[in-house]
């Protein structure tokens, strides 16, 4: 509910001309000084201003005026409007204080590097910049590119952590899925699979060392027999001795 009527001086002119309200009552309702209301009644102020009927505009009811006329101490109250017009949300880059505007290029560089999924419109909403500035920083054609240092916009006070998280979540929601093999395409295993005893035991278990075969006893007769067979001569009994 509005506390100040529309066109307060024009409303005061109408109340002075059409009611018996006191100067204090009219001044309190129209947010004016009582002496200014007295000047309006004397014709010294608000000359040429046409009175505005607050009953027609829906700011006062006739019963409210009559009640105030009967009780000089009573203060008029603005009537609640019957219909509410929704406020239109302002679109476009947010306003950034002059003292923080020099930090915007550093914040843009931080967002471009750490959150490449963010669209230009989202960066514009977060730090209050323009699309040409974002493109210049992306392509390193900004006049101060060599001196820019990536800085978190939340730390710089350009936006809140909640606003940044909301934009990042929105960008991730509509971002196309990464192809297999690309950085970031790997998925984490569920917590249940990585914290159960069997999985942890398998992850930290060391393979058992391979057992070396025991030295076999060398049969000299078999070795000489093999050599003689390769030379093409039979094995003699003297050789066996």
Secondary structure as UniProt FT lines:
FT   HELIX           8..18
FT   HELIX           23..30
FT   HELIX           34..42
FT   TURN            47..48
FT   TURN            54..58
FT   HELIX           62..70
FT   TURN            72..73
FT   HELIX           98..103
FT   HELIX           104..114
FT   TURN            116..117
FT   HELIX           120..127
FT   HELIX           131..138
FT   TURN            139..140
FT   TURN            143..144
FT   HELIX           145..147
FT   HELIX           153..156
FT   HELIX           161..174
FT   TURN            180..181
FT   TURN            183..184
FT   HELIX           191..195
FT   HELIX           197..204
FT   HELIX           220..231
FT   HELIX           237..240
//
